[in-house]
Amino acid sequence: MSEWPSYATVRFSGLAEGFDPSVDRVEMERGVPKESIINSDVIFQIQATVLFKTPEDADSFEAWYFNDIKRIGWFSIRHPRKGPLTARIVSGNIGMLSPQAPRFFFSQRTMTLEYLR
């Protein structure tokens, strides 16, 4: 399994995490709604901003994305709170590359990662 590249820094300031609880809720004619669990596992999503320090780092990330994980593959990454986990990029969408300095030194992409809990 591929590992998240060390040159692609996930910025903590832009990190957001959430999940779909996978619960079915049925409104009742009388009384409280009934709820049941649909799946035993849930999919967590992490909204992350990824920083690249050089234009070569951004190019290397694209090469990793196309060649190693082939856009939709799973990879290992270190979660800042939970430690190592296996994740993938939602719908293979790595977002737009936006420069933060001239000539794409310090560029970034915003993407959503997901993992199963």
N, C-alpha and C positions, 0 to 999 in steps of 0.2 A: 504494500500500500504506500502511496505517495505521502510525503510530509509537506506541510505548509512551508513555503520558502522563508528562510531566515531574513532575507532582504526586504520582504513585504511586511511592514510593521503595522499591526492593527492598533489604531489610536484609541485609547481608553476614553478620551473626552467625547467621542462621537458614538460610543457603544450603547446600544439599547437592546434589551432582550425580552421576549415574551413567548407565549405558547397558546395553542388552542386546547382547552381542557378536555375535548373529546367527550362531551356529555350531551345526551339527548334529553330535551325538556318538552314534555307534553302538557299543554294546558288542559285542565279538567273543567267540566261543566260546573261542578261545585267543589270547593275545597282548594287545597294547595296543588300546584302543578306536580306531576310525577317526573322524577329525574332518574336516569340510568346511565351508567358508563358505557360508551360505545367501544372504545379500545383500551386495553390495559396500558399501552405505552402512548406517550404524547410526543409531538414534534415541537421542539423549541426552535425559535428563529432568533438570530442575532443580526441586528442592523449594524454594520461596521464600516468605518472609513479606513481604507488601507493606504499607507504612505510609502512612496518610493523616493529614495534620496537622489538617485541619478536616472538619466534617461535609459541607461543600460539595465538598471533594476526593473524598470517598467517593461522593457522589451523581454527580459528574462522571465518576468511573471507571465507575460502572454505566451511565451514558449512553454512554460510549465503548464499553463491552462490548456493549450491546444494539444501538446504532446504527451504529458504525463497523466493528467486526469481526464483528458479528452472531453472537456467542457462539462460533463455531468458526473464525473467520478467522485468517489469518496476519498478523503485524505485525513491524516491525523493533524490535529492542531492543539495547542495548549490554551485552554480556557483560563482567563485570569482568576476566576473564582473556583472552578471545579477541577482544574488540572487537565490532563490529557483526555481528548475525546475524538471520536470519528465524526466528521461533518462533510457536507457538500455545499456547493453554491446553488441557491434556489434558481431553478429554471436555466441554469448555466449562464445567468446574466451577471457579468462583472462590472456593469455600469460604464459610464463615460470617464475617460482619463482627462483630468483637468490639471493644468500646470499651476503651481503655487509660486514659481519663480521663473525667470527667463530661461529659455531653451530646455524646458521640462526638468530642470533640477528641482527637486521637491514637488513631485506630482502626486495626485491621489485619485482613488476610485472609491465609490460608495457601493456596497453590495450587501446582500442578505445571505447569511449562512444558515444552515439548518442541521440539527442533530436529533437523534432519537433518545428519549429518556424512558 
